[in-house]
Amino acid sequence: MRGRAVRVLRVAVAAAVLAGLVAAPWVVDDYTVSLLARTLALGLVAVGVALLTGVAGLPTLGQTAPYAAGAYAGALAGGQLSDVGPVQLLVAAAAGAALAAATLPLVLPARGVVLLMITLAIGELAVVLAGRWTSVTGGTDGLAGIAPTRPLWGLPVLATDRSRYLYTLVVVAVLTGLVLLVLRTRAGLLLRAGRDDEARLRASGHHVPAQVAGVHVGAGAIAGAAGSLLVTAQQYVSPADFGFDTSALLLLGVVVGGTASVGGALVGAVLVVAARDWLFGALPGQAPLVLGLAFVVAAHLLPTARSARPAARRGRASTPAAPPARRPAAMTGVRP
């Protein structure tokens, strides 16, 4: 009963937040609408973090790397290729996926805390590179004066904060819906099975590294598309948008919204960013401390930290243990 009550509460909170997001452009001022558009872009990155951390069991602090790659690629595409939103989104998603694919040799062999540290290093290296590659990224000064985006061919450019926000909201909703649809397929069930018992999935004949590579590259594409939305929303991009504090907020938002819930991760990221902005006004100078403590708690609550102990006990058993009570392997159609 308690679990059901928690699920009902999460659905109610998610519905309230989504209703507020739809109504926001007609309720709040333009500055707040602009902040919400950037928050939605970050929420889309959180969708990829939830896909990796909660669904696939691959905790990450490095999604800011493909997020940055997508933002800069989208900005350059807007100035040199096309001002049409879908074109920029495709270029940005391809850049995010390419960066994720390039880091696969580091990611594939690692799990748990080791993976968390590797992805953190990747994210920090991306920020350093963005700050030093001045000929492409503008360095620490960033890229300013980016031309406004056109939502579709033949339509006027997004010239107001409200129009940019609504465009961002529609794109985030569509991409989140596509992720949810994919997770309802056999591929999504196999990801959950690998999270719960990777050894059993390997023994059943499934190529787990290919699954890990696929979800890692897919999450990179999602983060890259979010980077394009960030550029559309603020028409400016700099390395400061992708630092460790952004990674921490993403992971915290995923834990708040539910690590295995893609929609919850989006809502959780929106709530955490809103709380951060409120804390900076209510507790001047203390907000980083509060968020740091919250991040430590979030890292402790990651499901991988709890699931590692039962796995270790099974590995030390002298006799074969009975199959666990969980059902994901059966649900996936995996051969016993």
BELBEL-V487263 format. One record per residue. N is the residue number from 1. PSI is psi in radians with two decimals (none if undefined). Layout:
n: (N	N)
psi: (PSI	PSI)
This chain:
n: (1	2	3	4	5	6	7	8	9	10	11	12	13	14	15	16	17	18	19	20	21	22	23	24	25	26	27	28	29	30	31	32	33	34	35	36	37	38	39	40	41	42	43	44	45	46	47	48	49	50	51	52	53	54	55	56	57	58	59	60	61	62	63	64	65	66	67	68	69	70	71	72	73	74	75	76	77	78	79	80	81	82	83	84	85	86	87	88	89	90	91	92	93	94	95	96	97	98	99	100	101	102	103	104	105	106	107	108	109	110	111	112	113	114	115	116	117	118	119	120	121	122	123	124	125	126	127	128	129	130	131	132	133	134	135	136	137	138	139	140	141	142	143	144	145	146	147	148	149	150	151	152	153	154	155	156	157	158	159	160	161	162	163	164	165	166	167	168	169	170	171	172	173	174	175	176	177	178	179	180	181	182	183	184	185	186	187	188	189	190	191	192	193	194	195	196	197	198	199	200	201	202	203	204	205	206	207	208	209	210	211	212	213	214	215	216	217	218	219	220	221	222	223	224	225	226	227	228	229	230	231	232	233	234	235	236	237	238	239	240	241	242	243	244	245	246	247	248	249	250	251	252	253	254	255	256	257	258	259	260	261	262	263	264	265	266	267	268	269	270	271	272	273	274	275	276	277	278	279	280	281	282	283	284	285	286	287	288	289	290	291	292	293	294	295	296	297	298	299	300	301	302	303	304	305	306	307	308	309	310	311	312	313	314	315	316	317	318	319	320	321	322	323	324	325	326	327	328	329	330	331	332	333	334	335	336)
psi: (-0.69	-0.76	-0.69	-0.68	-0.69	-0.74	-0.74	-0.71	-0.73	-0.73	-0.72	-0.77	-0.76	-0.75	-0.73	-0.75	-0.78	-0.70	-0.69	-0.66	-0.67	-0.69	-0.27	-0.77	-0.39	0.06	-0.71	3.00	2.98	-0.64	-0.75	-0.66	-0.71	-0.73	-0.70	-0.64	-0.76	-0.60	-0.68	-0.69	-0.75	-0.61	-0.58	-0.63	-0.68	-0.53	-0.76	-0.65	-0.74	-0.66	-0.74	-0.87	-0.86	-0.72	-0.82	-0.17	0.54	1.50	2.43	2.52	0.28	0.22	-0.16	-0.36	-0.99	-0.46	-0.81	-0.76	-0.75	-0.66	-0.84	-0.68	-0.72	-0.70	-0.76	-0.68	-0.67	-0.55	-0.45	-0.30	-1.06	2.57	0.15	2.27	-0.89	-0.62	-0.80	-0.68	-0.76	-0.75	-0.78	-0.75	-0.69	-0.68	-0.76	-0.73	-0.68	-0.72	-0.72	-0.71	-0.62	-0.45	0.05	-0.70	-0.46	-0.55	-0.69	-0.75	-0.22	2.68	2.86	-2.42	-0.63	-0.78	-0.70	-0.77	-0.67	-0.80	-0.60	-0.76	-0.69	-0.77	-0.76	-0.66	-0.63	-0.68	-0.75	-0.79	-0.74	-0.59	-0.38	-0.33	1.18	-0.54	-0.41	-0.77	-0.17	0.08	-2.63	-0.30	-0.38	-3.12	2.09	2.93	0.53	2.34	2.54	2.68	2.57	2.13	-0.67	2.85	2.31	-0.16	2.72	2.78	2.80	1.67	-0.13	2.79	-0.66	-0.80	-0.70	-0.66	-0.81	-0.67	-0.81	-0.75	-0.76	-0.79	-0.76	-0.74	-0.74	-0.83	-0.66	-0.71	-0.68	-0.70	-0.75	-0.66	-0.73	-0.68	-0.28	-0.10	3.13	-0.58	-0.72	-0.69	-0.63	-0.62	-0.75	-0.64	-0.72	-0.60	-0.72	-0.61	1.45	-0.66	-0.71	-0.64	-0.69	-0.76	-0.41	0.01	0.11	2.50	1.58	-0.75	-0.62	-0.67	-0.78	-0.76	-0.74	-0.80	-0.57	-0.79	-0.68	-0.76	-0.60	-0.70	-0.70	-0.79	-0.67	-0.76	-0.67	-0.62	-0.69	-0.69	-0.64	-0.78	-0.73	-0.69	-0.73	-0.11	0.62	2.56	2.44	2.86	-0.41	-0.33	-0.14	0.41	-3.08	-0.58	-0.59	-0.74	-0.75	-0.74	-0.67	-0.86	-0.68	-0.74	-0.64	-0.74	-0.73	-0.75	-0.19	2.01	-0.50	0.13	1.97	-0.83	-0.67	-0.62	-0.71	-0.84	-0.73	-0.71	-0.72	-0.78	-0.71	-0.74	-0.70	-0.71	-0.68	-0.82	-0.64	-0.69	-0.65	-0.52	-0.65	-0.57	1.32	2.22	-0.22	-0.20	-0.76	-0.63	-0.79	-0.79	-0.60	-0.77	-0.72	-0.62	-0.70	-0.76	-0.72	-0.76	-0.62	-0.52	-0.01	2.38	-0.48	-0.53	-0.58	-0.60	-0.28	-0.55	-0.82	-0.64	-0.69	-0.68	-0.66	-0.63	-0.49	-0.14	2.43	-0.38	2.71	2.32	2.73	2.64	2.51	2.84	-0.20	2.73	0.01	-0.64	-0.65	-0.65	-0.43	-0.15	0.28	2.41	2.31	none)
